Amino acid sequence: MTAETAQGHDSAPDSICFAELDGGVVIIRVTGRGSFANSAELKQLIDRVAESHGAGNYSIFVDMEHTTTLDSTFMGALAGAGLRHKRDNGSAMTLVNVNEQCSRLLETVGIKHFVDVRVAPVTGTEDVPEEAFQDCDAANLSRADRIIHMIEAHEKLCELDPENSTRFQSVLKYLNESLERENNKQAS
């Protein structure tokens, strides 16, 4: 990849796109930041893939070549997806082209224990033509539903590793208070 190409991807908006290949193989590309802003889209996409293909009939590869960083909500969504993949298929979901910073973050929260994290692509997934990829549908969630998604993502991280409970205690407190305020606004 040229420096110009890399620079173009680094400044690209945060996005998720995917390609569905034969045999239930799905490649998901995360460009820019994996964050609370696009984590619900990731969850909805993986739920749709799992439901449409059925347990044991799909395999997900998340290409992170152009991912700059991950926040805790996105990692919680990845954790949920990885656990579902393992439960449904008996195998680990694979993250490919993971940079050093993202790898460190995944290690810190405990995701690397049940998701296959690779710094290189998996043979057969790197030659998918660009036209095979389509943008991920935007998650059309209410403010309350988005807060609930963020709470669930952080709770998933806390289930993975007891240290995450301490790490995300204040985040969960804030999110639960935000949800309570949102519910009170809707009730009035």
C-alpha positions, 0 to 999 in steps of 0.5 A: 500500500502506498503512503497516499493510499494509507493517508486516504484511508486514515482520513476516511470517515468511520464506516463499516462495509461487508461482503458476503461470499459463498459458503456463508463467509462474511468479510466485514471492513472497519474503516477509521474508528470502531466506536460507539457511533458505529458499534450498533451497526456492527451488532445488527449486521452480525445478528442478521448474518447469524440469523439468515445463515443459521448456527454452524453455517457462517464464518465472519472475518473482520478486516481491520487494516484501515481501523485506527482505534477502538473504543470500549463500546465497539470492543464490547460489540466485538466481544458479543459477536465473537462469543456468538460466533463461537457458540453458533459455529464452534470456532473463533471469529477472526480479526485480520490486519489488526494493528499494534494499538488495536491488538493491545486494546483487545488484549487489555479487555480480554477479547483475544482469549476467544477471538482469533486476532491476526496481523495478516489477512487470511488466505482467500479473504484478501482478494475480494473485489471492492465491488463485492462490498456494500455499506452497512445499514445505519442502525436506526435506534432511539437515544434510549436504545443506543444507551441500552446498546452501550450498557450491554456492550460494557456489561459484555466486557465486564463478563469477560474479565473481572478487571473490566468491572473496575475499569468500566464501573464509572462508564456504566454508572454514567450510562445507567444515569443517562438512561434513567434521565432519557426514560424520565424525559420520555415519560413526561 
